[in-house]
């Protein structure tokens, strides 16, 4: 059984930083494609950042325009773990952040929620002004 677990959410002041972690277990593959999405109050779920499947630690990355230059996605110490380092946070970044994983043999960054098979429960990030 696959489990995806996020951690690291919280409350931070505008301009601050926060680091989210995600660990996926029970997957067949290693260094699978993973992504972060978020859903703000009254908004639809949107893509934030993604990293492609890779042979070894690493992979291509892609970001939403709204977070480019402020957020960084990277693989963590475990083969199917990623972090999302968020900086220069704005009140508009307030949302529930979800981590997702895709265990299929793909070699590009997945930007659509429909392309992910496994999801975490989400972690709340609140940015105060």
N, C-alpha and C positions, 0 to 999 in steps of 0.2 A: 504494500500500500504506500502511495506517495504522500508525503507531507511537505508542505511549504510553510515556513514560519518566519515572520518578520519581527524585528525588534528595533528599538532605538528611537521611537517617536517621542514627542513631548511638546512642551511649550518653550518658545524661544522669542526673543525680541527681534524686531526688524533689523536687518544687517548682520544678524548672528549666523551661526553655523550649526549643523546637526548631521549626524551620521546614522544612516539606517543600515541594518544588516538583514540578510535573508539567507536561510539555509533550506535546501531541498534534499529530502532523503527518500530512498526507495526507488530512485530512477534507475533505468537500465544503463544509460550512457553516463559519460563523464564530461565535464566542461560543456554542458548543454547550453542551448540558447536560453537566456533569462532576460527579464525585463521588469521595469517599474512603471506602474500606472498610478494615477491619482484621481480621486473624485471629490471635488469641493462641494460646499453646500449649494444645493439646487442646480448642480452641474452634472453633465455626463462624465463617465470615466474617460480619461484621456491618457495617451502615451506620454511618458516622461523621459525614459532612457532605456536602452537595450544593449545587450552584448551578444554577439553571435556565438554559435557553437564553435569549438576549436579543438584541435588535437591535444594541445597542451594549454596550460594556463594562459589566458589572454583572449584575443578575439577582437573583431571589429566592433566599434561602438557607434551609437547614433543617439541623438538627443532631440527633444522638442525645441523649437525655436525659442520658446519662452524661458527655457532653463539653460540654454547653451552658454557656456562660459562661466556658469555659476555652479552647476552640478557635474559630478563625475561618477560614472559607474565603473566598477572594477571587480575582478574576481578576488575573493578572499582566500584564506589559507586552505580551505576545503575545496574539493573539485567542483562541487555544485553549490557553492556559496558565493554571493556577491554583496558588495556594499554600495550604497549611494551616498556619496559625500555631497552635502548641500551647503552652499555658502551664499553670502549676500541675500539672505532670505527676505522675502517680502510678504506682506499680509495676503497677497494673492496666491501665495504658495500653500496657504492653509487648506488642508484636505486630509482625507484618509488615503494613505499610500499603500498600494498593493504590489506584492512581488508575484511574478508568474514564471513558469518554466515550461519548456517544450522539449520533449524527449526524442523527437524525430530527427532524422538525418538532414538537417538544413545547414547551409553555410552562409546565410546572410542574417542581418539583424531583423528581427520580427517586430514590426511597429503596430500591428493590429492586435487588439485583444482577442479576436477570433482565432488567431494563430496559436494561442497558448492553451495547453491542456490542463495545467495545474495552477492553482491559485492559493495564496495565503489568505488569512482572515483580515489582514489590513492592520495598519498602525496609524494612529492619529498624530498629525503634525499641525500645531497651531502657532502661527506667527503673529505676535502682538505688535501694534504700531506704537 
